[in-house]
Amino acid sequence: MGISGISPWSLLLIIAILILLFGTKRLKNLGKDLGDMIQSFQKSLDTEDQTTVRKKTAKKTKRK
């Protein structure tokens, strides 16, 4: 048994069926788009964190 009760052979069979249905080129493009989406999401989170830190430091300096 593998991950969550799925055997490695079952995973290979699922992957083979996906390749037959969609083709390698379409799956490659789908993976690339998914990776780009995740990177964009992470960048937006980093930007929000930086602006939050700037606002907090600005409030602290105004108090002094």
Backbone as JSON, one array per atom type, in Angstrom:
{
  "sequence": "MGISGISPWSLLLIIAILILLFGTKRLKNLGKDLGDMIQSFQKSLDTEDQTTVRKKTAKKTKRK",
  "N": [[0.84, -1.18, 0.0], [0.43, 2.23, -0.71], [0.37, 5.72, -0.66], [-2.28, 6.82, 1.23], [-3.69, 4.37, 0.94], [-3.51, 3.81, -1.76], [-1.99, 1.96, -4.18], [1.35, 1.83, -5.63], [1.2, 0.85, -8.25], [-1.39, 1.45, -9.01], [-1.24, 4.24, -9.04], [0.56, 4.59, -11.17], [-0.99, 3.58, -13.25], [-3.1, 5.46, -13.27], [-1.67, 7.78, -13.98], [-0.78, 7.02, -16.52], [-3.23, 6.84, -17.88], [-4.06, 9.52, -17.75], [-2.07, 10.7, -19.34], [-2.64, 9.51, -21.79], [-5.2, 10.55, -22.25], [-4.94, 13.41, -22.22], [-2.45, 14.06, -23.3], [1.1, 14.69, -23.45], [2.04, 17.28, -23.94], [-0.07, 19.03, -23.34], [-0.42, 18.46, -20.61], [2.04, 19.3, -19.67], [1.9, 22.06, -20.16], [-0.23, 22.67, -18.48], [0.89, 22.1, -15.97], [2.92, 24.02, -15.93], [1.42, 26.39, -15.96], [0.09, 26.13, -13.52], [2.26, 26.24, -11.75], [3.17, 28.86, -12.26], [0.97, 30.26, -11.32], [1.05, 29.68, -8.58], [3.5, 30.87, -7.87], [2.9, 33.56, -8.39], [0.91, 33.99, -6.49], [2.39, 33.64, -4.11], [4.16, 35.8, -4.34], [2.35, 37.93, -4.1], [1.53, 37.58, -1.47], [3.94, 38.09, -0.13], [4.29, 40.78, -0.77], [2.09, 41.93, 0.51], [2.8, 41.4, 3.18], [5.1, 43.0, 3.43], [4.04, 45.58, 3.1], [2.39, 45.71, 5.32], [4.24, 45.6, 7.4], [5.58, 48.01, 6.93], [3.52, 49.86, 7.44], [3.09, 49.42, 10.17], [5.57, 50.19, 11.27], [5.56, 52.83, 10.54], [3.47, 53.85, 12.1], [4.56, 53.51, 14.65], [6.73, 55.28, 14.59], [5.41, 57.72, 14.39], [4.26, 58.0, 16.87], [6.32, 58.62, 18.56]],
  "CA": [[0.0, 0.0, 0.0], [1.16, 3.49, -0.8], [-0.24, 6.89, -0.06], [-3.73, 6.74, 1.47], [-4.25, 3.12, 0.46], [-3.37, 3.67, -3.2], [-0.72, 1.28, -4.46], [2.14, 2.47, -6.68], [0.72, 0.41, -9.56], [-2.59, 2.23, -9.3], [-0.79, 5.58, -9.41], [1.12, 4.5, -12.52], [-2.12, 3.41, -14.16], [-3.79, 6.75, -13.36], [-0.8, 8.67, -14.75], [-0.82, 6.57, -17.92], [-4.53, 7.22, -18.44], [-4.03, 10.97, -17.92], [-1.23, 11.0, -20.49], [-3.38, 9.12, -22.98], [-6.35, 11.44, -22.46], [-4.6, 14.81, -22.46], [-1.2, 14.22, -24.02], [2.16, 15.24, -22.61], [2.18, 18.71, -24.15], [-1.12, 19.73, -22.6], [-0.13, 18.3, -19.19], [3.2, 20.16, -19.39], [1.4, 23.43, -20.1], [-1.05, 22.77, -17.28], [1.82, 22.16, -14.85], [3.6, 25.32, -15.97], [0.44, 27.4, -15.56], [-0.12, 25.95, -12.09], [3.45, 26.76, -11.08], [3.15, 30.32, -12.38], [-0.08, 30.75, -10.45], [1.54, 29.58, -7.21], [4.52, 31.91, -7.7], [2.21, 34.85, -8.33], [0.23, 34.04, -5.19], [3.41, 33.84, -3.09], [4.64, 37.18, -4.46], [1.34, 38.84, -3.57], [1.58, 37.46, -0.02], [5.14, 38.8, 0.32], [4.03, 42.21, -0.92], [1.18, 42.32, 1.59], [3.56, 41.38, 4.41], [5.98, 44.16, 3.44], [3.25, 46.8, 3.32], [1.92, 45.66, 6.7], [5.38, 45.97, 8.24], [5.81, 49.45, 6.73], [2.47, 50.61, 8.14], [3.32, 49.31, 11.61], [6.73, 51.0, 11.63], [5.16, 54.23, 10.38], [2.66, 54.19, 13.26], [5.46, 53.6, 15.79], [7.54, 56.49, 14.49], [4.52, 58.87, 14.6], [3.98, 58.09, 18.29], [7.48, 59.17, 19.28]],
  "C": [[0.88, 1.25, 0.0], [0.44, 4.59, -0.05], [-1.76, 6.7, 0.03], [-4.37, 5.48, 0.88], [-4.19, 2.93, -1.04], [-1.99, 3.06, -3.48], [0.04, 2.02, -5.57], [1.67, 2.09, -8.08], [-0.53, 1.18, -9.97], [-2.22, 3.65, -9.72], [-0.22, 5.6, -10.82], [0.01, 4.36, -13.56], [-2.87, 4.73, -14.35], [-2.98, 7.73, -14.19], [-0.82, 8.3, -16.23], [-2.13, 6.97, -18.59], [-4.59, 8.73, -18.69], [-3.2, 11.37, -19.15], [-1.94, 10.63, -21.78], [-4.54, 10.07, -23.29], [-5.93, 12.84, -22.9], [-3.33, 15.01, -23.28], [-0.16, 14.92, -23.15], [2.28, 16.75, -22.75], [1.16, 19.5, -23.33], [-0.88, 19.62, -21.09], [1.05, 19.18, -18.77], [2.75, 21.61, -19.25], [0.56, 23.66, -18.85], [-0.18, 22.89, -16.04], [2.53, 23.5, -14.77], [2.66, 26.42, -15.5], [0.17, 27.33, -14.05], [1.06, 26.5, -11.29], [3.51, 28.27, -11.12], [2.11, 30.93, -11.44], [0.38, 30.74, -8.99], [2.59, 30.64, -6.92], [3.88, 33.28, -7.57], [1.52, 35.03, -6.98], [1.23, 34.31, -4.08], [3.96, 35.26, -3.14], [3.64, 38.16, -3.87], [1.31, 38.77, -2.04], [2.78, 38.21, 0.53], [4.93, 40.3, 0.26], [3.12, 42.71, 0.19], [1.92, 42.37, 2.92], [4.46, 42.61, 4.52], [5.2, 45.44, 3.7], [2.72, 46.85, 4.75], [3.04, 46.09, 7.65], [5.66, 47.46, 8.12], [4.78, 50.29, 7.48], [2.69, 50.58, 9.64], [4.49, 50.17, 12.04], [6.4, 52.48, 11.5], [4.33, 54.69, 11.58], [3.54, 54.36, 14.49], [6.27, 54.88, 15.76], [6.68, 57.75, 14.71], [4.28, 59.07, 16.09], [5.12, 58.79, 19.03], [7.63, 60.63, 19.14]]
}
